[in-house]
Amino acid sequence: MGDTYTVGQYLVDRLRELGLGHLFSVAGDYSIEWVNSYVEKSDIQVIEEVNELNAGYAADGYARLKGIGALCVTYSAGSLCATNAIAGSYVEKVPVVLINGAPSIQKTLTFEQTGYSSHHFISGRETDRQVFEYITAATVRIDSPHLAPMLIDYALTQCITERRPVYIELLEDMVDLECARPSTALRAAPDISDEDSLNQSIAQISERLQNATKPLIWIGVEIDRFGLHDQAERLIRDLKIPYVTELLSKAILSEDDVQFAGVFDGQSSSPYVQSFVKDSDFVLALGVWLTDINDLGWPIDVAKTAFASWDTVKYGTIFNAQVSLADLVNGLIDKRLTCKAQSLPAKTARQAPVVNPAGEITYQGFYDLIQQQIDENTIVGADASLNYFGSLLLEVGARRGFIVQSSYSAIGYIGPAATGVSLAKQANQRLLVFAGDGGFQMTAQCLSTQTRFNLNPIIFVMDNGIYGVEQWLADASVFHGDKPFYNSCILHRWNYSKLAEVFGCRGWKVDTYGELEDAISGAKENLNSPSIIQVVVPQRSIPDNANWKAS
């Protein structure tokens, strides 16, 4: 290669420029030249994953903290395995770059013109790209070295602007071809607000905030996705009113804040938070997404709630389009508003639970006990499972200290996402992960990658032998009586702790609170590999805040 500047180098340099420090990759002959010759020789560390789905989830978890994530796979047989992960990133606005190594122009033309197939082909050059067009913000095919810089820059700019995944198809014969060097740094395209819509929104919301007797701020996930943490905290402090979050935005601001009232997630919220929301006479929802998981069983009062999200403001019959969330928050800060004085949320110190060391562990008892293990240096992750409920009420002091995929809700996400989070987090932070046993069975190989790279998440697998949350969603009355579980929700039981022997990490199986405390102590001392703690709970045991749904 010498001093020649190539397409492969261009892509590496642009990814590094955006802050990428790790690339999740599964070996494939169409992509291996770029990985070996360019990524391996750069400052980006290659994390060899065990399958493409796990690589996608890992890149997603990584991007939630770093602002960019990436995975490299091979054509069709590899990339199509990653579609579920990329779909989740698309739904939840997570900036992930999928680099798909593709067959050469010669192989493509030979297949299309003669029918002679190279491995992984389905129907020619458009198959993969057409699939990913539906679940990415941009899809580009790098089949010309002259166009490569423009196409790569377009895709990556879309990624950091839309905060959504993009697809880059890199042909194997393009990697070493010469191209122009980058001329300017990549920047996200600025949001453009309609001036009239913005000014009307600021005026309308300002009036309601000042006239309300019990106003409330509802902080949503877009505050995190668009990096508005400091602005949101400034607005909350200036207004001197309480705020809540939702499950998807839990702990994007520190939950130690004196103005934080709790997580509002419908009837799964604490009684205190439910009464707080019910009694408020104006709610400003900043970046909140309404989903059936984020407003569980609660009829949202749209007459008193102003929603600022998806570049719009919606309040009662008022609809203002093309209003940037950043512009709105900054505009409200500039107004220097004064709200009517009101009491700050009551803060009561949680007492360590008194448990019988020989007692059987319940779902709620587990979460009562685990709260004592969470401090300002703890990141918490929860999978789509009954763990949504238990983890919702945990107090997490670290800003951006909670990872959940509650909008897309793919079970099995959190285990491999923990790989990415472990690489993206600060050195002084420790990751606790709560997975259902059904979800963990889908992606258990995450332990292999975590062990290989000396990552140390503590993964609690709640072993009740069922797809608990699926049963709860379909018929929750089973948990309150003697009705049988649906056959489709009953799992084949694994001895999860024994997986530690397979993957080379450490594992514990616990049936009592005493065993649980001992396992946690051992896991906290294990700094060089993941720890898996198999927590056996009764099948009909569910967290207290899931009991509201009885049928």
ZAMARGU-4260 file (C-alpha; in steps of 0.2 Angstrom, whole numbers, plus 5000, padded with zeros to 4 digits):
<rodrens>
0) 5000/5000/5000 | 5014/5012/5004 | 5009/5030/5004 | 4994/5027/4994 | 4978/5033/5003
5) 4964/5020/5001 | 4946/5017/5003 | 4949/5005/5018 | 4959/5018/5026 | 4946/5032/5023
10) 4933/5022/5032 | 4944/5018/5047 | 4949/5036/5049 | 4931/5043/5048 | 4926/5030/5061
15) 4940/5035/5073 | 4936/5053/5070 | 4919/5050/5077 | 4925/5042/5093 | 4925/5024/5089
20) 4937/5014/5099 | 4931/4996/5096 | 4924/4987/5082 | 4913/4971/5084 | 4917/4959/5071
25) 4913/4941/5065 | 4926/4934/5053 | 4920/4933/5035 | 4931/4932/5019 | 4922/4947/5011
30) 4926/4958/5025 | 4942/4950/5032 | 4954/4960/5021 | 4948/4977/5028 | 4948/4971/5046
35) 4965/4963/5045 | 4974/4976/5035 | 4966/4992/5041 | 4956/4991/5057 | 4969/4980/5066
40) 4983/4992/5062 | 4973/5007/5068 | 4968/5013/5086 | 4952/5004/5084 | 4952/4988/5094
45) 4943/4973/5085 | 4932/4963/5097 | 4929/4946/5089 | 4911/4942/5092 | 4903/4924/5092
50) 4889/4929/5081 | 4881/4943/5071 | 4866/4946/5082 | 4877/4948/5098 | 4889/4959/5088
55) 4874/4970/5084 | 4868/4971/5102 | 4885/4974/5108 | 4888/4989/5096 | 4871/4996/5101
60) 4876/4995/5120 | 4892/5003/5116 | 4884/5017/5106 | 4872/5022/5120 | 4887/5028/5130
65) 4900/5032/5117 | 4888/5041/5104 | 4894/5029/5090 | 4895/5010/5088 | 4900/4999/5074
70) 4900/4981/5068 | 4908/4972/5053 | 4900/4956/5046 | 4900/4947/5029 | 4887/4947/5015
75) 4870/4940/5018 | 4874/4925/5029 | 4881/4937/5041 | 4872/4953/5039 | 4855/4946/5039
80) 4858/4938/5056 | 4861/4956/5062 | 4844/4963/5056 | 4835/4961/5073 | 4849/4971/5082
85) 4849/4985/5069 | 4830/4986/5069 | 4831/4989/5088 | 4844/5002/5086 | 4833/5010/5072
90) 4818/5010/5084 | 4827/5017/5099 | 4838/5030/5089 | 4855/5022/5093 | 4869/5027/5081
95) 4876/5011/5075 | 4886/5008/5059 | 4885/4991/5050 | 4899/4988/5038 | 4895/4973/5027
100) 4909/4965/5017 | 4902/4961/5000 | 4908/4951/4985 | 4918/4960/4971 | 4911/4968/4956
105) 4917/4953/4945 | 4908/4940/4956 | 4892/4951/4956 | 4892/4953/4937 | 4896/4934/4934
110) 4881/4929/4945 | 4869/4942/4938 | 4874/4938/4920 | 4877/4919/4920 | 4869/4912/4936
115) 4886/4906/4942 | 4885/4909/4961 | 4898/4914/4974 | 4894/4909/4992 | 4881/4920/5001
120) 4873/4926/4986 | 4854/4927/4986 | 4848/4938/4971 | 4863/4949/4967 | 4869/4966/4972
125) 4853/4973/4979 | 4847/4960/4992 | 4856/4966/5008 | 4854/4984/5004 | 4836/4983/5001
130) 4833/4974/5017 | 4842/4987/5027 | 4834/5002/5018 | 4819/4999/5030 | 4829/4999/5046
135) 4843/5012/5043 | 4844/5030/5040 | 4855/5027/5025 | 4862/5013/5014 | 4877/5015/5003
140) 4886/5003/4992 | 4904/5006/4990 | 4908/5000/4972 | 4918/5015/4966 | 4934/5022/4974
145) 4930/5039/4967 | 4913/5040/4975 | 4918/5031/4991 | 4923/5047/5001 | 4906/5055/4997
150) 4896/5040/5001 | 4905/5036/5017 | 4903/5054/5023 | 4885/5054/5018 | 4881/5038/5028
155) 4891/5043/5043 | 4884/5060/5044 | 4866/5053/5043 | 4871/5041/5057 | 4876/5055/5069
160) 4863/5067/5064 | 4848/5055/5064 | 4855/5045/5079 | 4850/5030/5069 | 4860/5015/5061
165) 4867/5016/5044 | 4872/5002/5032 | 4889/5003/5022 | 4892/4989/5009 | 4910/4988/5006
170) 4915/4977/4991 | 4930/4967/4994 | 4939/4973/4979 | 4937/4992/4984 | 4947/4991/5000
175) 4964/4994/4993 | 4960/5006/4979 | 4966/5024/4980 | 4954/5038/4985 | 4954/5056/4991
180) 4959/5060/5009 | 4946/5068/5020 | 4946/5087/5018 | 4935/5093/5032 | 4929/5085/5049
185) 4912/5077/5049 | 4898/5086/5059 | 4880/5082/5062 | 4868/5092/5052 | 4861/5106/5063
190) 4843/5105/5068 | 4832/5118/5059 | 4817/5124/5068 | 4803/5134/5060 | 4804/5151/5068
195) 4785/5154/5070 | 4782/5136/5077 | 4797/5138/5089 | 4791/5155/5096 | 4773/5149/5098
200) 4779/5133/5107 | 4790/5143/5119 | 4776/5156/5122 | 4763/5143/5125 | 4773/5132/5136
205) 4780/5147/5146 | 4762/5153/5150 | 4757/5136/5156 | 4772/5133/5167 | 4770/5150/5175
210) 4751/5148/5178 | 4751/5130/5184 | 4750/5127/5203 | 4759/5110/5202 | 4769/5109/5186
215) 4780/5094/5182 | 4794/5090/5170 | 4794/5073/5162 | 4811/5069/5155 | 4811/5057/5140
220) 4824/5047/5130 | 4827/5061/5117 | 4836/5071/5130 | 4849/5057/5131 | 4849/5053/5112
225) 4853/5072/5107 | 4865/5075/5121 | 4854/5088/5130 | 4858/5082/5148 | 4866/5099/5154
230) 4852/5109/5146 | 4839/5099/5154 | 4847/5100/5171 | 4849/5119/5169 | 4830/5121/5165
235) 4825/5110/5179 | 4835/5120/5191 | 4829/5136/5185 | 4811/5131/5186 | 4813/5124/5203
240) 4800/5111/5200 | 4800/5092/5201 | 4803/5080/5187 | 4801/5062/5183 | 4808/5050/5169
245) 4801/5035/5160 | 4808/5017/5159 | 4817/5021/5143 | 4825/5037/5150 | 4828/5031/5168
250) 4844/5038/5175 | 4849/5048/5160 | 4850/5061/5174 | 4856/5056/5191 | 4842/5050/5202
255) 4851/5057/5217 | 4844/5074/5212 | 4833/5083/5225 | 4820/5088/5211 | 4819/5070/5205
260) 4802/5062/5210 | 4804/5045/5202 | 4801/5035/5186 | 4784/5036/5179 | 4779/5021/5170
265) 4760/5020/5172 | 4753/5008/5185 | 4770/5000/5187 | 4776/5016/5195 | 4777/5018/5214
270) 4761/5024/5222 | 4770/5041/5226 | 4775/5044/5208 | 4757/5040/5202 | 4749/5052/5214
275) 4762/5065/5209 | 4758/5064/5191 | 4739/5063/5194 | 4740/5079/5205 | 4750/5089/5193
280) 4740/5102/5183 | 4753/5104/5169 | 4766/5091/5163 | 4780/5096/5151 | 4786/5080/5142
285) 4803/5083/5135 | 4808/5070/5122 | 4796/5057/5129 | 4790/5043/5118 | 4774/5035/5121
290) 4774/5016/5120 | 4763/5002/5128 | 4779/4998/5139 | 4782/5016/5145 | 4764/5020/5150
295) 4758/5003/5157 | 4740/5003/5160 | 4739/5022/5162 | 4728/5034/5152 | 4739/5048/5148
300) 4730/5065/5151 | 4734/5074/5134 | 4724/5089/5140 | 4737/5094/5153 | 4752/5087/5144
305) 4763/5096/5132 | 4774/5083/5122 | 4790/5090/5114 | 4797/5075/5104 | 4800/5070/5086
310) 4803/5088/5081 | 4785/5093/5085 | 4776/5100/5100 | 4759/5093/5104 | 4747/5100/5117
315) 4729/5097/5117 | 4723/5104/5101 | 4739/5113/5098 | 4751/5105/5085 | 4767/5114/5081
320) 4779/5106/5068 | 4797/5107/5065 | 4802/5112/5083 | 4819/5106/5088 | 4820/5099/5105
325) 4837/5108/5108 | 4830/5124/5102 | 4814/5123/5113 | 4824/5119/5129 | 4837/5133/5126
330) 4822/5145/5122 | 4814/5140/5138 | 4830/5143/5148 | 4832/5160/5140 | 4815/5165/5146
335) 4821/5164/5164 | 4804/5158/5169 | 4798/5158/5187 | 4785/5145/5193 | 4774/5145/5208
340) 4784/5138/5223 | 4780/5120/5228 | 4788/5107/5238 | 4802/5096/5232 | 4800/5077/5231
345) 4801/5068/5248 | 4817/5058/5250 | 4817/5044/5262 | 4833/5033/5264 | 4830/5015/5260
350) 4834/5003/5274 | 4843/4987/5271 | 4830/4973/5271 | 4830/4960/5285 | 4831/4943/5277
355) 4832/4925/5283 | 4848/4919/5275 | 4840/4902/5273 | 4824/4910/5265 | 4818/4906/5248
360) 4822/4921/5236 | 4807/4930/5228 | 4807/4942/5214 | 4803/4957/5225 | 4815/4951/5238
365) 4829/4950/5226 | 4827/4968/5221 | 4825/4974/5239 | 4842/4966/5242 | 4850/4971/5226
370) 4847/4990/5229 | 4861/4989/5242 | 4874/4985/5229 | 4870/5000/5218 | 4881/5016/5221
375) 4886/5031/5211 | 4898/5020/5201 | 4886/5007/5196 | 4878/5005/5179 | 4862/4994/5178
380) 4855/4985/5163 | 4838/4976/5162 | 4832/4964/5149 | 4814/4963/5141 | 4807/4952/5155
385) 4799/4954/5173 | 4816/4963/5177 | 4808/4978/5169 | 4797/4980/5184 | 4810/4976/5197
390) 4823/4987/5190 | 4811/5002/5187 | 4811/5006/5205 | 4829/5004/5209 | 4838/5021/5213
395) 4853/5023/5201 | 4864/5038/5205 | 4875/5038/5190 | 4870/5049/5176 | 4867/5038/5161
400) 4868/5023/5173 | 4853/5013/5166 | 4853/5003/5150 | 4836/4996/5143 | 4829/4993/5126
405) 4811/4995/5132 | 4803/5002/5116 | 4809/4988/5104 | 4810/4975/5118 | 4820/4961/5110
410) 4822/4948/5124 | 4840/4943/5125 | 4847/4960/5121 | 4855/4965/5138 | 4868/4951/5139
415) 4878/4955/5123 | 4874/4973/5125 | 4883/4972/5141 | 4899/4968/5131 | 4898/4985/5122
420) 4893/4994/5138 | 4908/4986/5147 | 4920/4993/5134 | 4912/5010/5133 | 4909/5014/5152
425) 4922/5023/5163 | 4935/5012/5171 | 4928/5015/5189 | 4911/5009/5185 | 4904/4992/5187
430) 4890/4984/5177 | 4875/4974/5185 | 4864/4966/5172 | 4847/4958/5175 | 4841/4945/5163
435) 4827/4933/5161 | 4831/4915/5159 | 4822/4914/5142 | 4830/4929/5135 | 4847/4923/5141
440) 4845/4907/5132 | 4845/4917/5116 | 4862/4925/5118 | 4871/4916/5131 | 4887/4916/5120
445) 4890/4934/5126 | 4899/4926/5141 | 4912/4919/5128 | 4916/4937/5121 | 4916/4945/5139
450) 4928/4931/5145 | 4940/4933/5130 | 4942/4951/5133 | 4942/4951/5152 | 4926/4961/5154
455) 4918/4959/5171 | 4899/4963/5171 | 4889/4954/5184 | 4874/4945/5176 | 4860/4939/5186
460) 4849/4927/5177 | 4832/4925/5185 | 4828/4907/5184 | 4809/4904/5185 | 4808/4892/5170
465) 4796/4902/5160 | 4795/4916/5148 | 4788/4926/5163 | 4784/4943/5154 | 4776/4935/5139
470) 4764/4925/5151 | 4761/4941/5160 | 4757/4951/5144 | 4745/4937/5138 | 4737/4932/5154
475) 4743/4939/5171 | 4730/4930/5181 | 4741/4914/5181 | 4753/4922/5193 | 4738/4925/5206
480) 4731/4908/5206 | 4733/4889/5201 | 4730/4891/5182 | 4743/4882/5172 | 4756/4892/5162
485) 4754/4892/5143 | 4765/4878/5136 | 4773/4890/5124 | 4780/4900/5139 | 4788/4885/5148
490) 4806/4884/5146 | 4818/4869/5145 | 4828/4872/5161 | 4847/4876/5160 | 4860/4875/5174
495) 4865/4893/5170 | 4879/4894/5183 | 4888/4879/5175 | 4890/4889/5159 | 4905/4897/5168
500) 4914/4881/5166 | 4911/4881/5147 | 4916/4899/5144 | 4930/4900/5157 | 4922/4913/5169
505) 4914/4912/5186 | 4897/4906/5191 | 4885/4904/5206 | 4868/4896/5208 | 4858/4903/5222
510) 4842/4897/5230 | 4843/4907/5247 | 4846/4925/5252 | 4862/4919/5261 | 4869/4911/5245
515) 4864/4926/5235 | 4874/4938/5247 | 4889/4926/5246 | 4888/4925/5227 | 4887/4944/5225
520) 4903/4946/5236 | 4912/4933/5226 | 4907/4942/5210 | 4912/4959/5216 | 4929/4952/5219
525) 4930/4944/5201 | 4938/4958/5191 | 4944/4949/5176 | 4929/4940/5169 | 4910/4940/5169
530) 4901/4933/5183 | 4885/4924/5181 | 4873/4922/5195 | 4858/4910/5193 | 4845/4916/5204
535) 4831/4903/5207 | 4814/4910/5210 | 4797/4902/5211 | 4787/4902/5195 | 4773/4912/5202
540) 4784/4925/5210 | 4784/4942/5202 | 4789/4960/5207 | 4776/4969/5217 | 4774/4983/5204
545) 4768/4970/5192 | 4754/4964/5202 | 4742/4978/5196 | 4738/4967/5181 | 4728/4953/5186
550) 4721/4947/5170
</rodrens>
